[in-house]
Amino acid sequence: MALKTFNVDEAVYKNYSKHCKKKGISMSKQVENFLRAEMAKIAKVDSGFEIDDNKIEKEIKNFDKTLEHPLKKYC
């Protein structure tokens, strides 16, 4: 596991952190699942990436689709 630093709007971070705590979910895992889903989309467009499709599909199925995507309006 790698520790990474991201610059995120403080209000967005606080609100999403509250949401995650209320739902009992890991914010880090949500970010990881988002990145996996994005990589799956990219892999369909750019076959140059070496990605384990089975692992990605499994992770996507585990991604809680009932949660609204916090960056929806920017994607």
N, C-alpha and C positions, 0 to 999 in steps of 0.2 A: 504494500500500500504506500502511496506517495502522498506527502503533505504538500499541497499547493496553495498559493495565495491568489485570490481574485479580488478585484475592485468591484464592489457592488453597492448600489444606492442603499444608504443606511435604513431608510424607511422600508424599502422592499425587503431587505434582509430581516429586519425586526418582525415585520408582519408575517413573512413566510416562516420564520423561526417559531413564532407563536402558533401558527397553523400546524407545523410539524409536531410540536410538543402536545398540542391538543389532540391530535390524531394518533400520537404515539409512534411516529415514523421518524426515520433518520434523515436529516437534511442532506448529509453527505451521500447517502444511498440514493436519494432523489436526484441529486446532481449527477451522480454516476449513471443512473438509469437514463437520464436525459441525454447524456453524452453518448451512451451506447446506442440509443435510438437514433440520434443524429448520425452516428457512424454507420448505422445500418442503411440510412437513407443515402449517405454519401457513397457507400460501397455499391449500391445499385447503379449509380451514375459513373463512378470512377472505379473500374475493376483493378486499378493499380494497388489498392489497399489489400493487405493480407489480413483478413479478419476471419475468425472462427464463426461462421454463420450459425451453427447449431447453438453456440453459447449466446450469441446475440438474440436469436429467436427466443431462447429460454428466458433471458433477461427481460425482453420486451413483454412476454406473457406475464412475467411477475410484476411489471410496472403497473401501478395502480391507475387505471384509466379513468377512475371516477374523480380523480383530482384534476382540477382545472390547471392547465399549463400556465405557470406564473409569467412566462414571457410571450404568451399567446399573441398579444397585440403587436409584438415586434418581429414575429416570425412569418 
